[in-house]
């Protein structure tokens, strides 16, 4: 969500302050978790507000809007914690418990969720942890808040829910021996995504040189590149979700494949910082909400086309119905469908062997 753009969830989150039902803290500021830029944060000053997000596009937009980002987990406790919980319930429960830990005694915790993304469940969960809530509804969203006097009303439950965010082995036969770990809220967090599995099955063994994985998630596809392509000399992983990237780093470094690895918290849609001999990708086609976002996949394709060396190859998997053909034709000299199966398509695309740096720039 870009700065200055209407965001009904942000509008509703701040409604208790706009309506005078809650005061903004005079000292101590506030923490906004799950933050994203939007018009509601631009209409007036919010003294002492710091923002925290795991998503790189949101972090970049917040910085462009001049909104300060929290510097990691600094142990501070805030008189006001604002929360935009995710749709995934285990992750949301862990965030409720974490937010209570970050709340100063007597402080206020305010959360907001869209009705279609679990607002009723989120309200019930927070009430279980923190006691009675006050609630407002607007814009098909629900904002609810609590002012616990001293931590969680049910500290045992809070500890249990806080642990829901802990990484755990993935119980999937395609990840032998519990080698990889994941956590709730990450894409395909408890299984190997079937699209990535299909792409891995058809990866050619002759991928070589410096390779990138765009949208690397918790590291499954990158691991398959390392296992199946012995001529890869270095592998860079790009991922917009910091939680997923941390998992990928732990998973692949612990594996110890002997190939230099680099991990980038990065918005691939903004382009890549260097060039590669080959790129693999299972690009996202949703961004937070339920609506399809094929523009994200097209942006990944454009970024790959601009970043590949002359003669370089992109190996891509996507849902069969996603309209990527025009983007592929615009960026690549050769495009072929390798396989279509189970609702997915695997595509190999090559850039021209004689392309110059100026040609790359035209695809950005």
PAZATI-925661 format. One record per residue (C-alpha): residue in one letter; residue number from 1; x negated, y negated, z negated. Coordinates in steps of 0.001 Angstrom, whole numbers. Last residue first. Layout:
! residues N
["A"; NUM; [X; Y; Z]]
...
//
This chain:
! residues 364
["X"; 364; [-13394; 2468; 16579]]
["X"; 363; [-13354; 4112; 20003]]
["X"; 362; [-15046; 1214; 21820]]
["X"; 361; [-17981; 1386; 19409]]
["X"; 360; [-18885; 4868; 20522]]
["X"; 359; [-19188; 3714; 24147]]
["X"; 358; [-21572; 960; 23035]]
["X"; 357; [-23742; 3596; 21315]]
["X"; 356; [-24051; 5415; 24616]]
["X"; 355; [-22216; 8484; 25912]]
["X"; 354; [-24176; 10897; 28089]]
["X"; 353; [-22883; 14156; 26612]]
["X"; 352; [-19303; 12919; 26617]]
["X"; 351; [-17458; 13630; 23355]]
["X"; 350; [-16138; 17124; 22788]]
["X"; 349; [-12813; 18257; 21293]]
["X"; 348; [-11983; 21672; 19817]]
["X"; 347; [-8424; 22125; 18601]]
["X"; 346; [-6823; 24522; 16139]]
["X"; 345; [-3016; 24431; 16131]]
["X"; 344; [-654; 25208; 13272]]
["X"; 343; [2897; 26584; 12898]]
["X"; 342; [1820; 30130; 12049]]
["X"; 341; [-440; 30318; 15079]]
["X"; 340; [-1743; 28192; 17931]]
["X"; 339; [-5327; 28867; 18978]]
["X"; 338; [-8316; 27182; 20614]]
["X"; 337; [-6472; 24226; 22096]]
["X"; 336; [-8908; 22417; 24343]]
["X"; 335; [-10056; 18822; 24623]]
["X"; 334; [-12891; 17533; 26793]]
["X"; 333; [-14035; 13947; 27297]]
["X"; 332; [-12946; 12734; 23856]]
["X"; 331; [-11660; 9565; 22234]]
["X"; 330; [-8596; 8535; 24207]]
["X"; 329; [-7544; 12112; 25039]]
["X"; 328; [-7686; 13055; 21363]]
["X"; 327; [-5570; 10074; 20348]]
["X"; 326; [-3036; 10873; 23080]]
["X"; 325; [-2831; 14531; 22028]]
["X"; 324; [-2340; 13897; 18317]]
["X"; 323; [1446; 14145; 18166]]
["X"; 322; [1986; 16452; 15147]]
["X"; 321; [4247; 19366; 16108]]
["X"; 320; [1664; 22145; 15731]]
["X"; 319; [578; 21110; 12262]]
["X"; 318; [-3096; 20252; 12449]]
["X"; 317; [-6561; 21797; 12648]]
["X"; 316; [-9621; 20029; 14030]]
["X"; 315; [-13054; 21033; 15260]]
["X"; 314; [-14808; 17937; 16607]]
["X"; 313; [-17857; 18394; 18796]]
["X"; 312; [-20891; 16274; 19679]]
["X"; 311; [-22143; 15924; 23257]]
["X"; 310; [-23416; 12421; 22550]]
["X"; 309; [-23440; 11994; 18748]]
["X"; 308; [-20098; 11893; 16972]]
["X"; 307; [-19106; 8907; 14828]]
["X"; 306; [-16693; 7065; 17119]]
["X"; 305; [-14786; 10206; 18070]]
["X"; 304; [-14590; 11256; 14431]]
["X"; 303; [-13205; 7890; 13336]]
["X"; 302; [-10642; 7956; 16144]]
["X"; 301; [-9533; 11474; 15164]]
["X"; 300; [-9268; 10496; 11499]]
["X"; 299; [-7181; 7446; 12469]]
["X"; 298; [-4881; 9668; 14540]]
["X"; 297; [-4452; 11969; 11551]]
["X"; 296; [-3535; 9013; 9356]]
["X"; 295; [-1119; 7672; 11979]]
["X"; 294; [729; 10989; 11747]]
["X"; 293; [2142; 9800; 8404]]
["X"; 292; [5106; 12033; 7520]]
["X"; 291; [7268; 10778; 4671]]
["X"; 290; [7123; 12563; 1314]]
["X"; 289; [5216; 9891; -539]]
["X"; 288; [1579; 9725; -1588]]
["X"; 287; [-29; 9455; 1815]]
["X"; 286; [1095; 12314; 4081]]
["X"; 285; [-516; 13585; 7287]]
["X"; 284; [-3906; 14504; 5908]]
["X"; 283; [-6669; 15611; 8270]]
["X"; 282; [-7933; 19212; 8374]]
["X"; 281; [-11339; 18277; 9689]]
["X"; 280; [-14626; 19533; 11078]]
["X"; 279; [-17285; 17253; 12557]]
["X"; 278; [-20351; 18031; 14667]]
["X"; 277; [-23659; 16381; 15555]]
["X"; 276; [-22970; 13430; 13292]]
["X"; 275; [-23209; 9638; 13251]]
["X"; 274; [-23252; 7227; 10299]]
["X"; 273; [-21059; 4976; 8128]]
["X"; 272; [-17694; 6496; 9108]]
["X"; 271; [-14535; 4603; 10012]]
["X"; 270; [-11816; 2847; 7955]]
["X"; 269; [-9457; 5815; 8402]]
["X"; 268; [-12086; 7946; 6637]]
["X"; 267; [-11434; 6138; 3356]]
["X"; 266; [-14448; 7186; 1295]]
["X"; 265; [-15605; 8829; -1885]]
["X"; 264; [-18622; 10380; -149]]
["X"; 263; [-20385; 13604; -1171]]
["X"; 262; [-23726; 14527; 369]]
["X"; 261; [-25087; 18067; 716]]
["X"; 260; [-28549; 19313; 1700]]
["X"; 259; [-28295; 23013; 2678]]
["X"; 258; [-29560; 25629; 185]]
["X"; 257; [-26152; 27266; -331]]
["X"; 256; [-26212; 26683; -4089]]
["X"; 255; [-22687; 27789; -5014]]
["X"; 254; [-22812; 25546; -8079]]
["X"; 253; [-23487; 22583; -5774]]
["X"; 252; [-20518; 23594; -3651]]
["X"; 251; [-17872; 23933; -6357]]
["X"; 250; [-19053; 21059; -8555]]
["X"; 249; [-19236; 18631; -5647]]
["X"; 248; [-15930; 19815; -4221]]
["X"; 247; [-14256; 19393; -7608]]
["X"; 246; [-15543; 15841; -7948]]
["X"; 245; [-14306; 15116; -4429]]
["X"; 244; [-10831; 16370; -5304]]
["X"; 243; [-10580; 14077; -8334]]
["X"; 242; [-11976; 11133; -6356]]
["X"; 241; [-9260; 11470; -3701]]
["X"; 240; [-10403; 9757; -479]]
["X"; 239; [-12699; 12606; 628]]
["X"; 238; [-15711; 12724; 2918]]
["X"; 237; [-18129; 15659; 2680]]
["X"; 236; [-21539; 15469; 4361]]
["X"; 235; [-23375; 18623; 5419]]
["X"; 234; [-27018; 19035; 6373]]
["X"; 233; [-29034; 21478; 8519]]
["X"; 232; [-26166; 23522; 9978]]
["X"; 231; [-27812; 26334; 11952]]
["X"; 230; [-26402; 29086; 9704]]
["X"; 229; [-22757; 28340; 10586]]
["X"; 228; [-20386; 30812; 8901]]
["X"; 227; [-21105; 30461; 5169]]
["X"; 226; [-21985; 26758; 5158]]
["X"; 225; [-19018; 25899; 7370]]
["X"; 224; [-16803; 28056; 5162]]
["X"; 223; [-17916; 26130; 2088]]
["X"; 222; [-17081; 22880; 3822]]
["X"; 221; [-13609; 24271; 4517]]
["X"; 220; [-13014; 25198; 883]]
["X"; 219; [-14435; 22048; -713]]
["X"; 218; [-11878; 20700; -3161]]
["X"; 217; [-10433; 18346; -543]]
["X"; 216; [-12790; 17753; 2398]]
["X"; 215; [-10792; 15070; 4184]]
["X"; 214; [-13416; 14734; 6901]]
["X"; 213; [-16066; 17463; 6813]]
["X"; 212; [-19319; 16233; 8350]]
["X"; 211; [-22147; 18070; 10133]]
["X"; 210; [-25851; 17270; 10638]]
["X"; 209; [-27421; 19885; 12882]]
["X"; 208; [-25650; 22957; 14184]]
["X"; 207; [-22278; 24529; 14901]]
["X"; 206; [-23273; 27742; 16700]]
["X"; 205; [-21272; 30133; 14481]]
["X"; 204; [-18015; 28864; 15964]]
["X"; 203; [-15219; 28093; 13493]]
["X"; 202; [-12154; 30189; 14328]]
["X"; 201; [-11383; 31737; 10936]]
["X"; 200; [-12290; 28488; 9174]]
["X"; 199; [-9654; 26626; 11204]]
["X"; 198; [-6996; 29178; 10277]]
["X"; 197; [-7972; 29028; 6586]]
["X"; 196; [-7804; 25236; 6662]]
["X"; 195; [-4267; 25425; 8069]]
["X"; 194; [-3277; 28064; 5520]]
["X"; 193; [-4361; 25842; 2580]]
["X"; 192; [-6374; 28017; 223]]
["X"; 191; [-4514; 28142; -3067]]
["X"; 190; [-3897; 26393; -6388]]
["X"; 189; [-4770; 22782; -5498]]
["X"; 188; [-3320; 22690; -2015]]
["X"; 187; [-3940; 18910; -2140]]
["X"; 186; [-5176; 17899; -5599]]
["X"; 185; [-2381; 17234; -8089]]
["X"; 184; [-3109; 20148; -10390]]
["X"; 183; [-6757; 21226; -10692]]
["X"; 182; [-9323; 23177; -8664]]
["X"; 181; [-12108; 25699; -9076]]
["X"; 180; [-14121; 27661; -6538]]
["X"; 179; [-16143; 30846; -7128]]
["X"; 178; [-13303; 32658; -8890]]
["X"; 177; [-14860; 35918; -7708]]
["X"; 176; [-13739; 35635; -4121]]
["X"; 175; [-11965; 32586; -2684]]
["X"; 174; [-9940; 34139; 169]]
["X"; 173; [-8194; 36379; -2389]]
["X"; 172; [-6657; 33301; -3973]]
["X"; 171; [-6435; 32644; -7714]]
["X"; 170; [-8336; 29358; -7767]]
["X"; 169; [-10401; 29100; -10941]]
["X"; 168; [-9437; 26232; -13285]]
["X"; 167; [-10249; 22536; -13550]]
["X"; 166; [-8719; 20817; -16609]]
["X"; 165; [-5807; 18477; -15893]]
["X"; 164; [-3329; 20586; -17858]]
["X"; 163; [-5531; 20094; -20944]]
["X"; 162; [-3867; 16752; -21704]]
["X"; 161; [-540; 18600; -21732]]
["X"; 160; [-1607; 20943; -24493]]
["X"; 159; [-3132; 18114; -26526]]
["X"; 158; [55; 16057; -26158]]
["X"; 157; [2145; 19068; -27197]]
["X"; 156; [172; 19351; -30420]]
["X"; 155; [318; 15588; -30959]]
["X"; 154; [4149; 15516; -30818]]
["X"; 153; [5224; 11930; -31555]]
["X"; 152; [2070; 10844; -29756]]
["X"; 151; [-128; 8084; -31086]]
["X"; 150; [573; 5844; -34069]]
["X"; 149; [3422; 3341; -33822]]
["X"; 148; [4796; 4602; -30526]]
["X"; 147; [6135; 1755; -28375]]
["X"; 146; [7906; 3431; -25452]]
["X"; 145; [8785; 2576; -21893]]
["X"; 144; [10885; 3678; -18947]]
["X"; 143; [11113; 2383; -15386]]
["X"; 142; [13375; 4240; -12951]]
["X"; 141; [13378; 3883; -9190]]
["X"; 140; [16064; 3739; -6501]]
["X"; 139; [15288; -11; -6180]]
["X"; 138; [16424; -538; -9780]]
["X"; 137; [16849; 1460; -12980]]
["X"; 136; [15968; 437; -16533]]
["X"; 135; [15060; 2645; -19505]]
["X"; 134; [14089; 2334; -23162]]
["X"; 133; [12486; 5380; -24688]]
["X"; 132; [12793; 7410; -27878]]
["X"; 131; [9853; 9616; -28927]]
["X"; 130; [6311; 9739; -27572]]
["X"; 129; [5603; 13208; -26237]]
["X"; 128; [9077; 14617; -25649]]
["X"; 127; [10297; 11201; -24490]]
["X"; 126; [7463; 11117; -21946]]
["X"; 125; [8590; 14446; -20512]]
["X"; 124; [12257; 13439; -20286]]
["X"; 123; [11400; 10235; -18421]]
["X"; 122; [9130; 12130; -16050]]
["X"; 121; [11833; 14691; -15350]]
["X"; 120; [14375; 11978; -14549]]
["X"; 119; [11876; 10083; -12388]]
["X"; 118; [10876; 13195; -10420]]
["X"; 117; [9988; 11977; -6952]]
["X"; 116; [13478; 11226; -5564]]
["X"; 115; [14216; 8804; -8413]]
["X"; 114; [11007; 6886; -7776]]
["X"; 113; [8744; 6723; -10833]]
["X"; 112; [7834; 4038; -13371]]
["X"; 111; [5882; 4154; -16611]]
["X"; 110; [5407; 1670; -19468]]
["X"; 109; [3354; 2460; -22589]]
["X"; 108; [3435; -194; -25303]]
["X"; 107; [984; -742; -28138]]
["X"; 106; [1564; -239; -31860]]
["X"; 105; [-1788; 1487; -32221]]
["X"; 104; [-3842; 885; -29046]]
["X"; 103; [-2940; 3035; -26042]]
["X"; 102; [-5672; 4948; -24217]]
["X"; 101; [-4823; 8249; -25933]]
["X"; 100; [-1149; 7703; -25045]]
["X"; 99; [-2178; 7214; -21424]]
["X"; 98; [-4047; 10534; -21447]]
["X"; 97; [-954; 12395; -22632]]
["X"; 96; [1203; 10774; -19951]]
["X"; 95; [-1530; 11499; -17389]]
["X"; 94; [-1619; 15194; -18284]]
["X"; 93; [2157; 15353; -17892]]
["X"; 92; [1910; 13690; -14481]]
["X"; 91; [-741; 16167; -13321]]
["X"; 90; [1449; 19065; -14417]]
["X"; 89; [4473; 17503; -12735]]
["X"; 88; [3076; 16763; -9276]]
["X"; 87; [4994; 13626; -8215]]
["X"; 86; [2277; 11286; -9454]]
["X"; 85; [2730; 8910; -12395]]
["X"; 84; [2610; 5122; -11919]]
["X"; 83; [1454; 4077; -15380]]
["X"; 82; [1149; 834; -17289]]
["X"; 81; [-784; 796; -20565]]
["X"; 80; [-356; -2182; -22869]]
["X"; 79; [-2148; -2947; -26138]]
["X"; 78; [-5203; -1209; -24692]]
["X"; 77; [-7677; 1264; -26137]]
["X"; 76; [-11186; 1250; -24702]]
["X"; 75; [-13098; 4504; -24357]]
["X"; 74; [-14969; 3368; -21246]]
["X"; 73; [-13509; 5992; -18916]]
["X"; 72; [-14575; 4626; -15529]]
["X"; 71; [-15188; 934; -14923]]
["X"; 70; [-11609; -259; -14502]]
["X"; 69; [-10988; -2097; -11248]]
["X"; 68; [-10356; -5824; -11082]]
["X"; 67; [-7659; -7214; -8761]]
["X"; 66; [-9024; -9620; -6132]]
["X"; 65; [-6619; -8475; -3423]]
["X"; 64; [-9507; -7029; -1411]]
["X"; 63; [-10524; -5087; -4527]]
["X"; 62; [-7035; -3665; -4918]]
["X"; 61; [-6960; -2663; -1238]]
["X"; 60; [-10312; -845; -1526]]
["X"; 59; [-9182; 1027; -4659]]
["X"; 58; [-5920; 1987; -2941]]
["X"; 57; [-7777; 3341; 103]]
["X"; 56; [-10199; 5157; -2258]]
["X"; 55; [-7597; 7047; -4271]]
["X"; 54; [-8426; 7942; -7892]]
["X"; 53; [-6941; 4715; -9226]]
["X"; 52; [-7518; 2420; -12187]]
["X"; 51; [-6569; -1233; -12462]]
["X"; 50; [-7529; -3859; -15043]]
["X"; 49; [-5117; -6545; -16230]]
["X"; 48; [-6538; -9122; -18646]]
["X"; 47; [-4081; -11847; -17764]]
["X"; 46; [-1419; -10828; -15221]]
["X"; 45; [-1230; -13890; -12998]]
["X"; 44; [1810; -14312; -10772]]
["X"; 43; [3321; -13182; -7486]]
["X"; 42; [296; -11118; -6438]]
["X"; 41; [832; -7974; -8518]]
["X"; 40; [4417; -7638; -7278]]
["X"; 39; [3241; -8100; -3688]]
["X"; 38; [1325; -4849; -3672]]
["X"; 37; [-2030; -3275; -4438]]
["X"; 36; [-2122; 197; -5908]]
["X"; 35; [-2674; 1434; -9410]]
["X"; 34; [-2263; 5038; -10536]]
["X"; 33; [-3217; 3762; -13969]]
["X"; 32; [-2624; 93; -14864]]
["X"; 31; [-4529; -970; -17998]]
["X"; 30; [-3541; -4087; -19916]]
["X"; 29; [-5140; -7099; -21567]]
["X"; 28; [-6504; -7246; -25090]]
["X"; 27; [-5025; -10584; -26014]]
["X"; 26; [-1737; -12327; -25265]]
["X"; 25; [-80; -9074; -24267]]
["X"; 24; [2714; -9447; -21673]]
["X"; 23; [6016; -9563; -23505]]
["X"; 22; [8724; -6975; -22867]]
["X"; 21; [12439; -7462; -22251]]
["X"; 20; [11882; -10846; -20606]]
["X"; 19; [13464; -9820; -17316]]
["X"; 18; [10213; -10224; -15352]]
["X"; 17; [8345; -8248; -18037]]
["X"; 16; [10852; -5377; -18051]]
["X"; 15; [10859; -5468; -14199]]
["X"; 14; [7103; -4873; -13818]]
["X"; 13; [7430; -1148; -13107]]
["X"; 12; [10464; -1843; -10896]]
["X"; 11; [8531; -4135; -8567]]
["X"; 10; [5618; -1686; -8514]]
["X"; 9; [7971; 1116; -7482]]
["X"; 8; [9750; -1041; -4901]]
["X"; 7; [6490; -2011; -3160]]
["X"; 6; [6708; -5092; -966]]
["X"; 5; [3471; -5778; 890]]
["X"; 4; [1294; -8673; -306]]
["X"; 3; [-1693; -6445; -959]]
["X"; 2; [-1597; -3287; 1114]]
["X"; 1; [0; 0; 0]]
//
